[in-house]
């Protein structure tokens, strides 16, 4: 029998013995009076070797214990932090002292009741008078954190990651604060929060391959939502002027540092505004988030200095591509011309064989060559009309659409545009998308005839906005991978 097997066997023996003594190792509740953080704050000014008669009750996981005979030291960890517990001969009842020694192990969850004091070394502690086991752990925690240094293991066993590395929890606390802040800003602007279907008979709203599933009750195929966009626009048609949703999107694409098959988006739509509203909102949002997260104007992200001072730089898409590749897309305005320019310049990053039409070739040139060169926050505006089938054309130049993307360190943080509300133009562009889909373009959109019908009833001028909450959290917490900011990222199943 290996060492770990011996440890597990011993814990199971203790569990069995507790039950035989009529002690429930998994009771229903425990009424604690304080969290560990509340105790640390309340008795912050308590001087060393000072004892308070205040009776307190805490609950948490036993993270460490040290038995030196007449005295036992332990560390209790709850969701707010840690505090030391002390079991001392003549102060702690002998029955409790013996119970701790005989039945408790690191990893067990327990409730401790006692009085507060600060040790000679300055450690705030609870002198235990009573003790209750709340959950017996039958598997041991890693002895040292080196046992979970493997990132795959940390993502796969996030529960252990959170127990053993409290700084991981800080990332997710900040994520929550980011989402709360965005929701608060939108609510202050009188936006209505709504929900949209995750299961859809026709997917749309983005250029992405969907996940397919089957509804047994009606014997029909369905798709997991790749975007809430078309449903939010239906609500604008229905009379809502300001709507938003925070939801999961599902895209059947690659998995890498910036992509997870399911991710969290915020999308909002506002009637009677244009893309300039998005720029103003984004800059106000970043200023607000800096205050909420106590960030300086210049932050560090993966070894780079990112300046978040507003206003952010702006550049038109055509000018940006010309600057980075020396290709003028106003002249290379179709597939053959653009292909010729890429070949002539020997741009190896672009895989022409996998780009069957103009928009995919342009997107490849943008994402593989140009976009990675943007480090500082930059608003990229006025994309070519072929790149986004749902965006409204620019009135002065119909070859362009009124779009804006915020790029930081080569990553798309927001994507927003004036929404196309001309039902004839929209139907034609979605028919083009459907034709590309039939030709094998997996990220093209099908034609949603009900959505076109909605537009025919009239949709006011509308501006729509999407922000990737995972990528935003990565940036503001200096996280290297999207897996670091998703509690349970997708993991390839382990083989038996």
LUMMI-307545 format. One record per residue (C-alpha): x, y, z; residue number from 1. Coordinates in steps of 0.1 Angstrom, whole numbers. Example, Ala and Ser with C-alpha at 12.3 -4.5 7.8 and 13.67 -1.06 7.14 Angstrom:
BEGIN
+-------+-------+-------+------+
|  east | north |    up | resi |
+-------+-------+-------+------+
|   123 |   -45 |    78 |    1 |
|   137 |   -11 |    71 |    2 |
+-------+-------+-------+------+
REM end
This chain:
BEGIN
+-------+-------+-------+------+
|  east | north |    up | resi |
+-------+-------+-------+------+
|     0 |     0 |     0 |    1 |
|    14 |    34 |   -10 |    2 |
|    17 |    64 |    13 |    3 |
|   -14 |    82 |    -1 |    4 |
|   -34 |    50 |     1 |    5 |
|   -24 |    46 |    38 |    6 |
|   -35 |    82 |    45 |    7 |
|   -69 |    77 |    28 |    8 |
|   -74 |    44 |    47 |    9 |
|   -66 |    61 |    80 |   10 |
|   -91 |    89 |    73 |   11 |
|  -118 |    64 |    64 |   12 |
|  -111 |    46 |    97 |   13 |
|  -116 |    78 |   116 |   14 |
|  -148 |    86 |    97 |   15 |
|  -161 |    51 |   105 |   16 |
|  -152 |    55 |   142 |   17 |
|  -168 |    89 |   144 |   18 |
|  -201 |    75 |   131 |   19 |
|  -199 |    46 |   155 |   20 |
|  -196 |    71 |   184 |   21 |
|  -228 |    88 |   172 |   22 |
|  -209 |   119 |   160 |   23 |
|  -222 |   132 |   126 |   24 |
|  -191 |   141 |   105 |   25 |
|  -214 |   160 |    81 |   26 |
|  -239 |   181 |   101 |   27 |
|  -264 |   203 |    84 |   28 |
|  -253 |   238 |    97 |   29 |
|  -230 |   257 |   120 |   30 |
|  -238 |   292 |   133 |   31 |
|  -206 |   312 |   131 |   32 |
|  -204 |   347 |   145 |   33 |
|  -176 |   361 |   124 |   34 |
|  -156 |   355 |    92 |   35 |
|  -118 |   354 |    97 |   36 |
|  -116 |   388 |    79 |   37 |
|  -141 |   404 |   103 |   38 |
|  -121 |   392 |   133 |   39 |
|   -88 |   405 |   118 |   40 |
|  -104 |   439 |   112 |   41 |
|  -123 |   440 |   145 |   42 |
|   -92 |   432 |   166 |   43 |
|   -66 |   449 |   144 |   44 |
|   -54 |   471 |   172 |   45 |
|   -52 |   443 |   198 |   46 |
|   -17 |   443 |   213 |   47 |
|     5 |   412 |   216 |   48 |
|     0 |   391 |   247 |   49 |
|   -35 |   406 |   251 |   50 |
|   -66 |   385 |   257 |   51 |
|  -102 |   395 |   251 |   52 |
|  -131 |   377 |   268 |   53 |
|  -153 |   381 |   237 |   54 |
|  -167 |   347 |   226 |   55 |
|  -165 |   341 |   189 |   56 |
|  -174 |   312 |   166 |   57 |
|  -157 |   306 |   132 |   58 |
|  -160 |   280 |   106 |   59 |
|  -135 |   270 |    78 |   60 |
|  -110 |   245 |    65 |   61 |
|   -81 |   233 |    86 |   62 |
|   -51 |   242 |    65 |   63 |
|   -23 |   233 |    89 |   64 |
|   -18 |   221 |   124 |   65 |
|    12 |   217 |   147 |   66 |
|    11 |   196 |   179 |   67 |
|    38 |   204 |   204 |   68 |
|    23 |   185 |   233 |   69 |
|     5 |   207 |   257 |   70 |
|    -4 |   231 |   229 |   71 |
|   -17 |   227 |   193 |   72 |
|   -16 |   254 |   167 |   73 |
|   -39 |   253 |   137 |   74 |
|   -48 |   275 |   107 |   75 |
|   -84 |   280 |    97 |   76 |
|   -92 |   293 |    62 |   77 |
|  -126 |   305 |    51 |   78 |
|  -137 |   325 |    20 |   79 |
|  -123 |   357 |    34 |   80 |
|   -89 |   347 |    48 |   81 |
|   -71 |   328 |    76 |   82 |
|   -68 |   329 |   113 |   83 |
|   -49 |   309 |   139 |   84 |
|   -66 |   286 |   164 |   85 |
|   -49 |   274 |   196 |   86 |
|   -58 |   245 |   218 |   87 |
|   -40 |   248 |   251 |   88 |
|   -38 |   225 |   281 |   89 |
|   -58 |   238 |   311 |   90 |
|   -75 |   264 |   288 |   91 |
|   -91 |   241 |   262 |   92 |
|  -112 |   213 |   277 |   93 |
|   -93 |   180 |   277 |   94 |
|  -121 |   163 |   258 |   95 |
|  -118 |   188 |   229 |   96 |
|   -80 |   186 |   230 |   97 |
|   -81 |   149 |   226 |   98 |
|  -108 |   149 |   200 |   99 |
|   -87 |   172 |   178 |  100 |
|   -56 |   150 |   181 |  101 |
|   -75 |   118 |   175 |  102 |
|   -99 |   126 |   147 |  103 |
|   -90 |   159 |   128 |  104 |
|   -67 |   162 |    98 |  105 |
|   -57 |   190 |    75 |  106 |
|   -84 |   196 |    49 |  107 |
|  -112 |   189 |    74 |  108 |
|  -138 |   216 |    78 |  109 |
|  -146 |   225 |   113 |  110 |
|  -163 |   250 |   136 |  111 |
|  -143 |   265 |   165 |  112 |
|  -156 |   285 |   194 |  113 |
|  -135 |   304 |   219 |  114 |
|  -120 |   337 |   229 |  115 |
|   -97 |   361 |   211 |  116 |
|   -61 |   369 |   219 |  117 |
|   -29 |   380 |   202 |  118 |
|     2 |   359 |   207 |  119 |
|    36 |   371 |   218 |  120 |
|    47 |   370 |   181 |  121 |
|    16 |   392 |   171 |  122 |
|    -6 |   365 |   156 |  123 |
|   -43 |   370 |   162 |  124 |
|   -57 |   337 |   175 |  125 |
|   -88 |   320 |   188 |  126 |
|   -83 |   301 |   220 |  127 |
|  -105 |   271 |   215 |  128 |
|  -131 |   262 |   241 |  129 |
|  -153 |   241 |   219 |  130 |
|  -149 |   223 |   185 |  131 |
|  -172 |   206 |   160 |  132 |
|  -163 |   187 |   129 |  133 |
|  -184 |   199 |    99 |  134 |
|  -170 |   178 |    71 |  135 |
|  -145 |   150 |    72 |  136 |
|  -121 |   151 |    42 |  137 |
|  -112 |   116 |    30 |  138 |
|   -87 |   128 |     4 |  139 |
|   -56 |   147 |    16 |  140 |
|   -47 |   182 |     3 |  141 |
|   -15 |   185 |   -16 |  142 |
|    13 |   186 |    10 |  143 |
|    30 |   214 |    -9 |  144 |
|    18 |   235 |   -38 |  145 |
|    44 |   219 |   -61 |  146 |
|    20 |   191 |   -64 |  147 |
|    -4 |   213 |   -85 |  148 |
|    21 |   234 |  -104 |  149 |
|     9 |   218 |  -136 |  150 |
|   -15 |   243 |  -151 |  151 |
|   -37 |   216 |  -167 |  152 |
|   -42 |   201 |  -133 |  153 |
|   -50 |   235 |  -117 |  154 |
|   -77 |   242 |  -143 |  155 |
|   -90 |   206 |  -141 |  156 |
|   -92 |   207 |  -103 |  157 |
|  -101 |   244 |   -98 |  158 |
|  -115 |   235 |   -63 |  159 |
|   -79 |   226 |   -52 |  160 |
|   -65 |   256 |   -70 |  161 |
|   -88 |   279 |   -49 |  162 |
|   -81 |   261 |   -16 |  163 |
|   -43 |   261 |   -20 |  164 |
|   -37 |   294 |   -38 |  165 |
|   -59 |   322 |   -24 |  166 |
|   -46 |   347 |   -50 |  167 |
|   -65 |   328 |   -76 |  168 |
|   -97 |   338 |   -58 |  169 |
|   -87 |   375 |   -62 |  170 |
|   -89 |   372 |  -100 |  171 |
|  -124 |   360 |   -98 |  172 |
|  -134 |   386 |   -72 |  173 |
|  -122 |   412 |   -96 |  174 |
|  -140 |   396 |  -125 |  175 |
|  -172 |   399 |  -104 |  176 |
|  -165 |   435 |   -97 |  177 |
|  -159 |   442 |  -135 |  178 |
|  -193 |   427 |  -144 |  179 |
|  -211 |   445 |  -116 |  180 |
|  -195 |   478 |  -127 |  181 |
|  -206 |   474 |  -163 |  182 |
|  -241 |   464 |  -152 |  183 |
|  -243 |   494 |  -128 |  184 |
|  -232 |   519 |  -156 |  185 |
|  -258 |   505 |  -180 |  186 |
|  -285 |   506 |  -153 |  187 |
|  -276 |   542 |  -145 |  188 |
|  -282 |   549 |  -183 |  189 |
|  -316 |   533 |  -180 |  190 |
|  -309 |   502 |  -199 |  191 |
|  -331 |   471 |  -194 |  192 |
|  -314 |   438 |  -187 |  193 |
|  -330 |   410 |  -207 |  194 |
|  -325 |   373 |  -215 |  195 |
|  -322 |   357 |  -249 |  196 |
|  -324 |   320 |  -260 |  197 |
|  -293 |   298 |  -257 |  198 |
|  -311 |   272 |  -278 |  199 |
|  -319 |   284 |  -313 |  200 |
|  -334 |   269 |  -344 |  201 |
|  -314 |   293 |  -366 |  202 |
|  -282 |   307 |  -353 |  203 |
|  -267 |   341 |  -362 |  204 |
|  -253 |   374 |  -351 |  205 |
|  -216 |   365 |  -356 |  206 |
|  -192 |   348 |  -380 |  207 |
|  -186 |   315 |  -361 |  208 |
|  -192 |   278 |  -364 |  209 |
|  -220 |   267 |  -340 |  210 |
|  -225 |   237 |  -317 |  211 |
|  -254 |   215 |  -329 |  212 |
|  -277 |   195 |  -306 |  213 |
|  -311 |   177 |  -309 |  214 |
|  -344 |   183 |  -292 |  215 |
|  -361 |   149 |  -286 |  216 |
|  -395 |   164 |  -278 |  217 |
|  -399 |   178 |  -312 |  218 |
|  -374 |   157 |  -330 |  219 |
|  -356 |   187 |  -344 |  220 |
|  -320 |   199 |  -345 |  221 |
|  -311 |   231 |  -326 |  222 |
|  -280 |   252 |  -322 |  223 |
|  -263 |   267 |  -291 |  224 |
|  -263 |   305 |  -294 |  225 |
|  -232 |   321 |  -310 |  226 |
|  -245 |   355 |  -302 |  227 |
|  -276 |   372 |  -287 |  228 |
|  -276 |   399 |  -314 |  229 |
|  -306 |   391 |  -336 |  230 |
|  -329 |   386 |  -306 |  231 |
|  -318 |   419 |  -290 |  232 |
|  -326 |   437 |  -323 |  233 |
|  -360 |   421 |  -323 |  234 |
|  -366 |   438 |  -289 |  235 |
|  -356 |   472 |  -304 |  236 |
|  -382 |   465 |  -331 |  237 |
|  -406 |   457 |  -303 |  238 |
|  -402 |   491 |  -287 |  239 |
|  -373 |   488 |  -262 |  240 |
|  -349 |   517 |  -267 |  241 |
|  -321 |   504 |  -245 |  242 |
|  -314 |   467 |  -238 |  243 |
|  -285 |   446 |  -227 |  244 |
|  -277 |   410 |  -217 |  245 |
|  -248 |   393 |  -201 |  246 |
|  -247 |   358 |  -215 |  247 |
|  -227 |   327 |  -225 |  248 |
|  -219 |   323 |  -262 |  249 |
|  -209 |   290 |  -277 |  250 |
|  -186 |   288 |  -307 |  251 |
|  -173 |   255 |  -322 |  252 |
|  -138 |   269 |  -330 |  253 |
|  -102 |   266 |  -318 |  254 |
|   -90 |   266 |  -282 |  255 |
|   -60 |   288 |  -274 |  256 |
|   -48 |   315 |  -250 |  257 |
|   -77 |   338 |  -260 |  258 |
|  -104 |   314 |  -270 |  259 |
|  -127 |   290 |  -250 |  260 |
|  -156 |   272 |  -267 |  261 |
|  -180 |   289 |  -243 |  262 |
|  -173 |   325 |  -231 |  263 |
|  -191 |   354 |  -215 |  264 |
|  -202 |   385 |  -235 |  265 |
|  -220 |   417 |  -227 |  266 |
|  -241 |   430 |  -255 |  267 |
|  -262 |   462 |  -255 |  268 |
|  -283 |   479 |  -281 |  269 |
|  -295 |   515 |  -280 |  270 |
|  -319 |   532 |  -304 |  271 |
|  -313 |   565 |  -320 |  272 |
|  -276 |   565 |  -314 |  273 |
|  -245 |   556 |  -336 |  274 |
|  -211 |   541 |  -331 |  275 |
|  -198 |   573 |  -315 |  276 |
|  -219 |   565 |  -284 |  277 |
|  -199 |   533 |  -280 |  278 |
|  -166 |   551 |  -280 |  279 |
|  -178 |   575 |  -253 |  280 |
|  -192 |   546 |  -232 |  281 |
|  -160 |   526 |  -235 |  282 |
|  -138 |   554 |  -224 |  283 |
|  -161 |   562 |  -194 |  284 |
|  -162 |   524 |  -186 |  285 |
|  -124 |   521 |  -185 |  286 |
|  -121 |   552 |  -163 |  287 |
|  -147 |   537 |  -140 |  288 |
|  -131 |   503 |  -138 |  289 |
|   -97 |   518 |  -130 |  290 |
|  -112 |   535 |   -99 |  291 |
|  -132 |   504 |   -89 |  292 |
|  -101 |   481 |   -92 |  293 |
|   -77 |   507 |   -79 |  294 |
|   -56 |   507 |  -111 |  295 |
|   -32 |   533 |  -123 |  296 |
|   -34 |   549 |  -157 |  297 |
|    -5 |   527 |  -168 |  298 |
|    -9 |   490 |  -161 |  299 |
|    14 |   460 |  -168 |  300 |
|     1 |   432 |  -189 |  301 |
|    23 |   402 |  -196 |  302 |
|    55 |   423 |  -194 |  303 |
|    41 |   452 |  -215 |  304 |
|    31 |   487 |  -202 |  305 |
|    -4 |   495 |  -213 |  306 |
|   -16 |   531 |  -210 |  307 |
|   -53 |   533 |  -202 |  308 |
|   -54 |   571 |  -202 |  309 |
|   -84 |   583 |  -223 |  310 |
|   -91 |   594 |  -250 |  311 |
|   -78 |   563 |  -268 |  312 |
|   -62 |   565 |  -302 |  313 |
|   -85 |   562 |  -333 |  314 |
|   -76 |   550 |  -368 |  315 |
|   -96 |   539 |  -398 |  316 |
|   -94 |   502 |  -409 |  317 |
|   -82 |   511 |  -444 |  318 |
|   -55 |   534 |  -431 |  319 |
|   -43 |   508 |  -406 |  320 |
|   -40 |   480 |  -431 |  321 |
|   -21 |   504 |  -455 |  322 |
|     2 |   514 |  -427 |  323 |
|    10 |   478 |  -415 |  324 |
|    10 |   459 |  -449 |  325 |
|    14 |   486 |  -476 |  326 |
|   -18 |   473 |  -492 |  327 |
|   -45 |   498 |  -501 |  328 |
|   -78 |   479 |  -497 |  329 |
|   -97 |   507 |  -513 |  330 |
|   -80 |   496 |  -545 |  331 |
|   -75 |   459 |  -537 |  332 |
|  -113 |   457 |  -533 |  333 |
|  -120 |   422 |  -544 |  334 |
|  -107 |   387 |  -539 |  335 |
|   -84 |   385 |  -569 |  336 |
|   -68 |   419 |  -564 |  337 |
|   -62 |   414 |  -527 |  338 |
|   -48 |   379 |  -534 |  339 |
|   -24 |   394 |  -559 |  340 |
|   -12 |   420 |  -534 |  341 |
|    -6 |   394 |  -507 |  342 |
|    13 |   371 |  -531 |  343 |
|    34 |   400 |  -545 |  344 |
|    44 |   410 |  -510 |  345 |
|    51 |   374 |  -500 |  346 |
|    30 |   377 |  -468 |  347 |
|    36 |   342 |  -454 |  348 |
|    13 |   346 |  -423 |  349 |
|   -17 |   346 |  -446 |  350 |
|   -30 |   311 |  -456 |  351 |
|   -45 |   319 |  -490 |  352 |
|   -56 |   283 |  -497 |  353 |
|   -80 |   285 |  -467 |  354 |
|   -94 |   319 |  -477 |  355 |
|  -120 |   313 |  -504 |  356 |
|  -136 |   348 |  -506 |  357 |
|  -127 |   384 |  -501 |  358 |
|  -139 |   388 |  -465 |  359 |
|  -121 |   358 |  -452 |  360 |
|   -88 |   368 |  -470 |  361 |
|   -91 |   403 |  -456 |  362 |
|   -99 |   390 |  -421 |  363 |
|   -69 |   367 |  -423 |  364 |
|   -46 |   396 |  -433 |  365 |
|   -60 |   417 |  -405 |  366 |
|   -59 |   391 |  -377 |  367 |
|   -26 |   374 |  -386 |  368 |
|    -5 |   404 |  -398 |  369 |
|   -19 |   438 |  -387 |  370 |
|   -39 |   434 |  -355 |  371 |
|   -10 |   418 |  -334 |  372 |
|    10 |   450 |  -339 |  373 |
|   -15 |   471 |  -319 |  374 |
|    -3 |   472 |  -283 |  375 |
|   -18 |   504 |  -268 |  376 |
|   -56 |   509 |  -267 |  377 |
|   -68 |   518 |  -302 |  378 |
|  -102 |   523 |  -317 |  379 |
|  -103 |   508 |  -352 |  380 |
|  -132 |   522 |  -372 |  381 |
|  -149 |   519 |  -406 |  382 |
|  -144 |   483 |  -417 |  383 |
|  -151 |   472 |  -453 |  384 |
|  -187 |   462 |  -458 |  385 |
|  -178 |   426 |  -466 |  386 |
|  -165 |   420 |  -431 |  387 |
|  -197 |   423 |  -410 |  388 |
|  -230 |   414 |  -426 |  389 |
|  -251 |   430 |  -399 |  390 |
|  -235 |   464 |  -399 |  391 |
|  -249 |   496 |  -415 |  392 |
|  -231 |   512 |  -444 |  393 |
|  -214 |   546 |  -440 |  394 |
|  -236 |   573 |  -457 |  395 |
|  -206 |   590 |  -474 |  396 |
|  -188 |   558 |  -484 |  397 |
|  -211 |   528 |  -489 |  398 |
|  -180 |   505 |  -492 |  399 |
|  -174 |   511 |  -455 |  400 |
|  -195 |   503 |  -424 |  401 |
|  -198 |   524 |  -393 |  402 |
|  -179 |   500 |  -370 |  403 |
|  -156 |   504 |  -341 |  404 |
|  -134 |   478 |  -323 |  405 |
|  -112 |   484 |  -293 |  406 |
|   -79 |   465 |  -297 |  407 |
|   -54 |   462 |  -269 |  408 |
|   -22 |   441 |  -272 |  409 |
|   -35 |   425 |  -303 |  410 |
|   -68 |   414 |  -288 |  411 |
|  -103 |   425 |  -296 |  412 |
|  -119 |   438 |  -265 |  413 |
|  -150 |   454 |  -279 |  414 |
|  -168 |   451 |  -312 |  415 |
|  -196 |   476 |  -320 |  416 |
|  -213 |   492 |  -350 |  417 |
|  -244 |   509 |  -364 |  418 |
|  -269 |   482 |  -369 |  419 |
|  -283 |   476 |  -404 |  420 |
|  -320 |   484 |  -404 |  421 |
|  -326 |   484 |  -441 |  422 |
|  -345 |   451 |  -445 |  423 |
|  -337 |   448 |  -483 |  424 |
|  -300 |   454 |  -478 |  425 |
|  -299 |   430 |  -448 |  426 |
|  -317 |   403 |  -467 |  427 |
|  -294 |   405 |  -496 |  428 |
|  -263 |   404 |  -474 |  429 |
|  -276 |   374 |  -454 |  430 |
|  -284 |   357 |  -487 |  431 |
|  -248 |   362 |  -496 |  432 |
|  -238 |   347 |  -462 |  433 |
|  -261 |   317 |  -468 |  434 |
|  -245 |   311 |  -502 |  435 |
|  -211 |   311 |  -486 |  436 |
|  -224 |   287 |  -460 |  437 |
|  -236 |   263 |  -487 |  438 |
|  -202 |   265 |  -504 |  439 |
|  -186 |   252 |  -472 |  440 |
|  -177 |   284 |  -453 |  441 |
|  -183 |   271 |  -417 |  442 |
|  -184 |   306 |  -401 |  443 |
|  -209 |   321 |  -425 |  444 |
|  -245 |   328 |  -412 |  445 |
|  -277 |   312 |  -424 |  446 |
|  -306 |   334 |  -435 |  447 |
|  -330 |   341 |  -406 |  448 |
|  -363 |   350 |  -424 |  449 |
|  -381 |   359 |  -392 |  450 |
|  -354 |   384 |  -383 |  451 |
|  -358 |   400 |  -418 |  452 |
|  -396 |   401 |  -412 |  453 |
|  -389 |   419 |  -379 |  454 |
|  -368 |   445 |  -398 |  455 |
|  -396 |   450 |  -423 |  456 |
|  -419 |   463 |  -395 |  457 |
|  -393 |   490 |  -389 |  458 |
|  -363 |   492 |  -366 |  459 |
|  -351 |   527 |  -356 |  460 |
|  -315 |   538 |  -361 |  461 |
|  -296 |   516 |  -336 |  462 |
|  -261 |   511 |  -323 |  463 |
|  -250 |   477 |  -309 |  464 |
|  -221 |   469 |  -287 |  465 |
|  -203 |   437 |  -276 |  466 |
|  -176 |   433 |  -250 |  467 |
|  -157 |   401 |  -242 |  468 |
|  -158 |   399 |  -204 |  469 |
|  -132 |   372 |  -203 |  470 |
|  -106 |   391 |  -223 |  471 |
|  -114 |   423 |  -204 |  472 |
|  -107 |   404 |  -172 |  473 |
|   -75 |   390 |  -186 |  474 |
|   -63 |   425 |  -193 |  475 |
|   -73 |   441 |  -160 |  476 |
|   -59 |   412 |  -138 |  477 |
|   -27 |   406 |  -159 |  478 |
|   -38 |   370 |  -166 |  479 |
|   -18 |   351 |  -193 |  480 |
|   -47 |   329 |  -205 |  481 |
|   -84 |   330 |  -208 |  482 |
|   -84 |   298 |  -187 |  483 |
|   -71 |   319 |  -158 |  484 |
|  -102 |   340 |  -157 |  485 |
|  -129 |   312 |  -163 |  486 |
|  -136 |   292 |  -132 |  487 |
|  -141 |   260 |  -152 |  488 |
|  -125 |   263 |  -186 |  489 |
|  -131 |   236 |  -211 |  490 |
|  -106 |   207 |  -207 |  491 |
|  -100 |   177 |  -229 |  492 |
|  -114 |   147 |  -210 |  493 |
|   -88 |   125 |  -194 |  494 |
|   -86 |    90 |  -208 |  495 |
|   -94 |    61 |  -185 |  496 |
+-------+-------+-------+------+
REM end
